[in-house]
């Protein structure tokens, strides 16, 4: 950017800081039955040098299905005390009505959830669960294994999902044996069952809200997309030809 002074840049940054602080410290109104908690590690310039720091974020889902960023914070590391302080700040700002907390298997975070969000059920994040399992699978087989694992979450009930999980675990014992997450080595099948908590919740709520699109809607969009591709690759007097492209699996 040219034609702007250092003082002008500093002024703009100060104004942005005020906006960000006001957003971080705003009161939280209403109830948030579902809360996602996660962290990433961006490079941050501090004290004249660049270092990796933990950026934690909480995303809540209202009873209407609307998503909202509840808060975020930056710390030196993603340890249990940092998560505990972060959750306490959310509660002090008005976070209430949490029924389900979703996160990875970080032991410090799980203990913080138990202490601060008393009464809330914990579910292991499906994305982290899938990522940990696929890390034990050769890259050439990851697509096939991923598709098979997704059949677990497509079951109509929690009981059916647990049965399917155990059958998949028997097919891939090496991938399901060790857990390379932040928790101690354990049986990944037990962690997988922690990813199936919402299977026992009322499915109409999930399919009618914006959290998870209904399977019929997703299939309808995929079918319409295939038809558009067929028309695009067809001549004016030729029937539509089928493209030999793999269909991207619908996320569950």
Number of C-alpha atoms within 10 A of each C-alpha: 4 4 4 8 10 8 9 10 10 11 12 11 12 12 10 12 12 11 11 12 10 11 14 16 15 14 15 16 10 12 17 24 18 20 23 18 21 18 19 12 16 13 12 13 11 9 7 6 8 11 13 15 18 19 18 20 18 21 17 22 21 16 15 12 18 12 16 13 14 23 21 18 14 18 14 12 16 20 15 17 14 19 26 19 12 20 22 16 15 21 14 12 17 14 22 16 16 19 16 18 22 23 23 24 22 17 15 17 22 21 15 21 24 15 13 18 21 11 13 17 17 22 22 21 21 19 11 15 20 15 13 18 24 19 13 17 17 11 11 8 10 15 13 10 20 16 12 15 17 17 14 24 22 15 16 12 16 18 13 14 23 23 14 19 23 18 12 18 18 13 13 15 13 12 20 24 16 17 21 16 18 11 13 12 11 14 12 21 21 13 18 24 18 20 25 23 18 17 18 12 12 10 14 9 14 15 15 13 15 14 13 15 15 17 14 10 11 14 13 12 12 16 12 12 11 16 14 12 14 16 15 12 14 13 11 9 6 9 11 16 14 13 11 6 7 6 10 7 12 12 11 13
